[in-house]
């Protein structure tokens, strides 16, 4: 088995194992404390990809199952963002405490914007109403919004903790609580969108994104793959920007 990009076989399996070992070793040598996270995350990804391969083929032509799967994806993304926020005061992942309330507030920043955008695209006929179209688009938007929400929330909390005196000073000058906190944390939280901006800026110059490569390998013409990638990249920026703004506001309002 193979494609024009990689050859699927024993050598590929060895390469994957080596990637995991190299990553874990580098993390261990660097004293990051994440040497066990890399192999565990890789094993988990492998199991989930096998499950996804089996599930997506079954639900693809069943609209209600597609919707249910999208809800599961949104729930997991919201919970993961809430967990990332909870880790701001817990160096060890196992010590993080996440509540349903936290996940629901994160869903406002992560799941709701993606859901509204995808429903609008379905209504406009841009995204086809089948599982093979809806699930990847939902996954891409949710995944990036989840990352932005987790990073922006943590950076906002860190900034508020280290610059607490500035918040107090703003309050003494007559600012109300939320504007005072937003003045302090907004700029730091905004840096969480920078990786997405950098990826979009360097498309075709540095990065060759997965959607583009996948379509070309699947037989699409290069310009069609380019249009698809532009759709994906701008959608990522839209969902990420909403997640950033909403998460920062929720942190300033002490909801997260």
C-alpha positions as CSV (number, residue, x, y, z in Angstrom):
1,X,0.0,0.0,0.0
2,X,1.1,3.5,-0.6
3,X,0.6,6.9,-2.1
4,X,2.7,9.4,-4.1
5,X,3.9,10.9,-0.8
6,X,4.7,8.0,1.6
7,X,4.9,4.2,1.4
8,X,2.8,2.4,3.9
9,X,4.6,-0.6,5.3
10,X,6.9,-1.9,8.0
11,X,9.4,0.9,7.5
12,X,6.7,3.5,8.1
13,X,5.8,1.8,11.4
14,X,9.5,1.9,12.5
15,X,9.7,5.6,11.6
16,X,6.6,6.4,13.7
17,X,8.1,4.5,16.7
18,X,11.4,6.3,16.2
19,X,9.6,9.7,16.1
20,X,8.1,8.9,19.5
21,X,11.4,7.7,21.0
22,X,13.2,10.8,19.7
23,X,10.6,13.2,21.0
24,X,10.5,11.5,24.4
25,X,14.3,11.5,24.6
26,X,14.6,15.1,23.7
27,X,11.9,16.0,26.3
28,X,13.8,14.0,28.9
29,X,17.2,15.5,28.1
30,X,15.7,19.0,28.2
31,X,14.2,18.4,31.6
32,X,10.7,19.4,30.4
33,X,8.9,16.8,32.5
34,X,6.9,15.7,29.4
35,X,8.9,12.6,28.4
36,X,6.0,10.3,29.3
37,X,3.4,12.6,27.8
38,X,4.8,12.2,24.3
39,X,4.5,8.3,24.1
40,X,1.2,8.3,25.9
41,X,-0.2,11.0,23.6
42,X,1.1,9.1,20.6
43,X,-0.5,5.8,21.7
44,X,-3.8,7.6,22.4
45,X,-3.7,9.2,19.0
46,X,-3.2,5.9,17.3
47,X,-6.1,4.3,19.1
48,X,-8.4,7.3,18.4
49,X,-7.4,7.3,14.7
50,X,-8.3,3.7,14.4
51,X,-11.6,4.3,16.1
52,X,-12.2,7.4,13.8
53,X,-11.5,5.3,10.7
54,X,-14.2,2.8,11.8
55,X,-16.7,5.3,13.0
56,X,-16.6,7.8,10.2
57,X,-17.3,5.1,7.5
58,X,-20.4,4.1,9.5
59,X,-21.9,7.5,10.3
60,X,-21.0,9.3,7.1
61,X,-24.4,8.7,5.4
62,X,-26.5,9.0,8.6
63,X,-27.3,12.7,9.4
64,X,-28.4,12.1,13.0
65,X,-25.2,10.1,13.7
66,X,-23.1,12.8,12.1
67,X,-24.8,15.4,14.4
68,X,-24.3,13.2,17.4
69,X,-20.6,12.7,16.6
70,X,-20.2,16.5,16.1
71,X,-21.7,17.0,19.6
72,X,-19.2,14.5,21.0
73,X,-16.3,16.3,19.3
74,X,-17.5,19.7,20.6
75,X,-17.9,18.3,24.2
76,X,-14.4,16.8,24.1
77,X,-12.9,20.0,22.7
78,X,-14.7,22.1,25.4
79,X,-13.5,19.8,28.2
80,X,-9.9,19.8,26.9
81,X,-9.9,23.6,26.8
82,X,-11.3,23.7,30.4
83,X,-8.6,21.2,31.5
84,X,-5.9,23.3,30.0
85,X,-7.2,26.3,31.9
86,X,-7.3,24.4,35.1
87,X,-3.7,23.4,34.8
88,X,-2.6,27.0,35.2
89,X,-2.3,26.4,39.0
90,X,-1.4,22.7,38.8
91,X,2.0,21.7,37.3
92,X,1.0,18.1,37.0
93,X,-1.8,17.3,34.6
94,X,-3.3,14.8,37.1
95,X,-3.8,17.6,39.7
96,X,-5.9,19.7,37.4
97,X,-9.6,20.0,38.5
98,X,-12.2,20.6,35.9
99,X,-15.9,21.1,36.5
100,X,-18.8,20.8,34.2
101,X,-19.4,24.6,34.7
102,X,-15.9,25.3,33.3
103,X,-16.5,23.0,30.3
104,X,-19.8,24.7,29.6
105,X,-18.2,28.2,29.7
106,X,-15.5,26.9,27.4
107,X,-18.1,25.6,25.0
108,X,-19.3,29.2,24.6
109,X,-15.9,30.1,23.3
110,X,-15.0,26.8,21.5
111,X,-18.0,24.9,20.4
112,X,-20.7,27.6,19.8
113,X,-18.8,29.7,17.2
114,X,-17.7,26.6,15.3
115,X,-21.3,25.3,15.3
116,X,-22.8,28.6,14.1
117,X,-20.2,28.9,11.3
118,X,-20.6,25.3,10.1
119,X,-24.4,25.6,10.2
120,X,-24.2,28.8,8.1
121,X,-21.9,27.1,5.6
122,X,-24.3,24.2,5.3
123,X,-27.2,26.6,4.8
124,X,-25.3,28.4,2.1
125,X,-24.3,25.2,0.4
126,X,-20.6,25.7,0.8
127,X,-20.2,22.5,2.9
128,X,-22.0,19.4,1.6
129,X,-24.5,17.8,4.1
130,X,-22.7,14.5,4.6
131,X,-20.4,13.1,7.2
132,X,-17.3,13.1,5.0
133,X,-17.6,16.9,4.6
134,X,-19.1,18.0,7.9
135,X,-16.9,16.0,10.3
136,X,-13.5,17.1,9.0
137,X,-14.6,20.8,8.8
138,X,-16.0,20.7,12.4
139,X,-12.9,18.9,13.6
140,X,-10.5,21.5,12.1
141,X,-12.5,24.5,13.4
142,X,-13.0,22.9,16.9
143,X,-9.4,21.8,17.2
144,X,-7.9,25.2,16.5
145,X,-10.5,27.1,18.7
146,X,-9.7,24.7,21.5
147,X,-6.0,25.4,21.3
148,X,-6.6,29.2,21.2
149,X,-9.0,29.1,24.1
150,X,-6.7,27.1,26.3
151,X,-3.7,29.3,25.6
152,X,-5.5,32.6,25.8
153,X,-7.2,31.7,29.1
154,X,-3.9,30.6,30.7
155,X,-2.0,33.7,29.5
156,X,-4.8,36.0,30.7
157,X,-4.8,34.3,34.1
158,X,-1.0,34.5,34.4
159,X,-1.0,38.2,33.4
160,X,-3.7,39.0,36.0
161,X,-1.8,37.2,38.7
162,X,1.5,38.9,38.0
163,X,0.0,42.4,37.3
164,X,-2.6,42.4,40.1
165,X,-1.4,45.8,41.3
166,X,-2.3,47.4,37.9
167,X,-5.8,46.1,38.2
168,X,-6.1,47.6,41.7
169,X,-4.7,50.9,40.4
170,X,-7.3,50.9,37.5
171,X,-10.1,50.2,40.0
172,X,-8.9,53.1,42.2
173,X,-9.1,55.4,39.1
174,X,-12.8,54.6,38.6
175,X,-12.7,51.6,36.2
176,X,-15.1,48.9,36.8
177,X,-13.8,45.3,37.4
178,X,-14.1,43.8,33.9
179,X,-12.6,46.8,32.0
180,X,-9.8,47.0,34.5
181,X,-9.0,43.3,34.1
182,X,-9.3,43.4,30.3
183,X,-6.8,46.3,30.1
184,X,-4.2,44.1,31.8
185,X,-4.8,40.7,30.2
186,X,-6.0,41.5,26.7
187,X,-2.6,41.9,25.1
188,X,-1.1,38.8,26.6
189,X,-4.1,36.7,25.7
190,X,-4.0,37.9,22.1
191,X,-0.6,36.2,21.5
192,X,-2.4,32.8,21.5
193,X,-3.6,33.6,18.0
194,X,-0.1,34.3,16.6
195,X,0.7,30.6,15.6
196,X,-2.5,30.5,13.4
197,X,-1.6,33.9,11.9
198,X,2.0,32.8,11.2
199,X,0.8,29.6,9.6
200,X,-1.6,31.5,7.3
201,X,1.0,34.1,6.4
202,X,3.5,31.5,5.3
203,X,1.2,29.2,3.3
204,X,3.0,28.2,0.2
205,X,6.3,29.8,1.3
206,X,7.1,27.7,4.4
207,X,4.2,25.5,5.2
208,X,2.4,23.2,2.8
209,X,-0.9,22.5,4.7
210,X,-2.5,19.1,5.1
211,X,-5.8,20.0,3.3
212,X,-3.9,21.1,0.3
213,X,-1.6,18.1,0.2
214,X,-4.5,15.7,0.8
215,X,-6.6,17.1,-2.0
216,X,-3.7,17.0,-4.5
217,X,-2.8,13.5,-3.6
218,X,-6.5,12.6,-4.0
219,X,-6.5,13.8,-7.6
220,X,-7.8,17.4,-7.3
221,X,-6.3,20.1,-9.4
222,X,-3.8,22.4,-7.6
223,X,-6.0,25.5,-7.8
224,X,-9.0,23.6,-6.3
225,X,-6.7,22.4,-3.4
226,X,-5.6,26.0,-3.0
227,X,-9.2,27.3,-2.8
228,X,-10.0,24.6,-0.2
229,X,-6.9,25.5,1.9
230,X,-7.9,29.2,1.8
231,X,-11.4,28.3,3.0
232,X,-9.9,26.2,5.9
233,X,-7.3,28.8,6.9
234,X,-9.7,31.7,7.0
235,X,-12.2,29.6,8.9
236,X,-9.5,28.7,11.4
237,X,-8.7,32.4,11.9
238,X,-12.4,33.3,12.3
239,X,-13.0,30.6,14.9
240,X,-9.7,31.3,16.7
241,X,-10.4,35.0,16.9
242,X,-13.8,34.4,18.4
243,X,-12.4,31.9,20.9
244,X,-9.7,34.4,21.9
245,X,-12.1,37.3,22.4
246,X,-14.8,35.3,24.2
247,X,-12.3,33.4,26.5
248,X,-10.5,36.6,27.5
249,X,-13.8,38.2,28.3
250,X,-14.9,35.2,30.4
251,X,-11.6,35.3,32.3
252,X,-11.9,39.0,32.9
253,X,-15.5,38.4,34.2
254,X,-14.2,35.6,36.4
255,X,-16.3,33.0,34.7
256,X,-13.3,30.8,33.9
